[in-house]
Amino acid sequence: MPNSEGPPSFSAVNEFKKKAQAVSTETVEVKGLGGALDYLLKVAKEASPASLLPVSGAEFPKASNRAEPRKKLIAAPGLTDADFDRLDKKASELGFGLIRKGLRDFVSGFEVAFSVAAFGVAETATCVLENESEDARLAGMLAETHVVALDKKRLFETSRDALGLLEAALNRPANFVSFISGPSRTSDIERVLTLGVHGPFHFHVALMD
């Protein structure tokens, strides 16, 4: 049943975590957006540096010493100004660069992206994202690792339970709705499965109380 009001459904959360394992999604339960951002920084610390170059004249944030490698990049275009500033301060202390605009200048990619899901579907471990800006759409497409925050109160057991929210999202002008169930995957004619070809190699969902 829908779970947009009141405490999250215990069965929906457990079902989401169970199905997430089947689609190579890592899940964690956190306390609010602050907990999700702390988890994002933890993921960024563990992420392997992407040996990539910017295009269109854009420059990656550089270390003070040119002999040092460039900073790892986190893209977080969907945050409010206040939340972005708080994340930027913590990211800077850890030596990370934080970007929110002009992501098309980094089509070669970056390490980590952060998004907040509009709602989720437990039966398929799916996060549904609404993106009105190009930068928000590109964040989850160009990153090596994508971290999505999902409010447990916005988690539905089945897609049928979420039809009302989905219809409203699709009817909003200039809105791009995406369904994400695990990292990017593809297979060739010999049925060899490969992750990360057309999108993120790693996908994390932070389930927020």
Order of alpha helices (4+ residues) and beta strands (2+ residues): alpha-beta-alpha-beta-alpha-beta-beta-beta-beta-alpha-beta-beta-alpha-beta-beta-beta-beta
